[in-house]
Amino acid sequence: MEQKGFTLWFTGLSGAGKTTLARLVEIELSARGHKVEVLDGDVIRTNLSKGLGFSKEDRDTNIRRIGYVCRLLSRNGVVAISAAISPYREVRDEVRRSVEQDGAEFIEVFVKCPIMVLAERDVKGLYKKALAGEIKSFTGVSDPYEEPLSPHVLIESDREPVELSVAKIIGELERRQLVPTLVAGRTEAADSFREEETTVHFTLFPALA
Ligand code: ADX
């Protein structure tokens, strides 16, 4: 079966879990035979968007660049996964339209987590600094975050185990027939591997099978 490219677009505050989920979904989709590329905000800002800051203009430029790469990948059969805050609705919608223009699907995943929980966890120590006024224009503290109005998948990362979040995302992709559904742990791709007597591990979470 030829794999269809598409764009899986995570959006949410810093620390909400976008990168973790993107990486887990990447592993799962790779195991099901897809070519996958993750475009992570923190990483992109060290290369493709190096030098950009956090003004609205720079964030929009960052998102347009990531969106453009997602578009190119998606139309060439690759699963493009974006994990950037992408705080502005209008630019997210612009990217969605450009991906769809080329005939690929764009699936928006909102990783929702209350700011109080994020500030409490503060894995990178940035919320403390932002709340103390040491970082200006910090998303959710002193800079806007526009929640998606109707995301395709809603993840409440402070309330659900990560396995459930991954299952919800994979479930949405299966429902759209973008990824093969596992039947008792088997897929078409898996069967063809078996014919070649190769052992492969298909899923990260057997409970999904
Ligand atoms: S976006 O707004 O342009 O989509 P992006 O996802 O690339 O943001 O980068 C966000 C990351 O940059 C955060 O996870 C955090 O580590 C870091 N960061 C540094 N300064 C800020 C800031 N002012 N607002 C948000 N994130 C910041």
Boltz pocket constraint, residues with backbone or C-beta under 6 A from the ligand:
constraints:
  - pocket:
      binder: B
      contacts: [[A, 14], [A, 15], [A, 40], [A, 41], [A, 42], [A, 45], [A, 53], [A, 54], [A, 58], [A, 59], [A, 60], [A, 62], [A, 63], [A, 83], [A, 84], [A, 85], [A, 86], [A, 87], [A, 124], [A, 126], [A, 135], [A, 136], [A, 137], [A, 138], [A, 139], [A, 143]]
      max_distance: 6.0
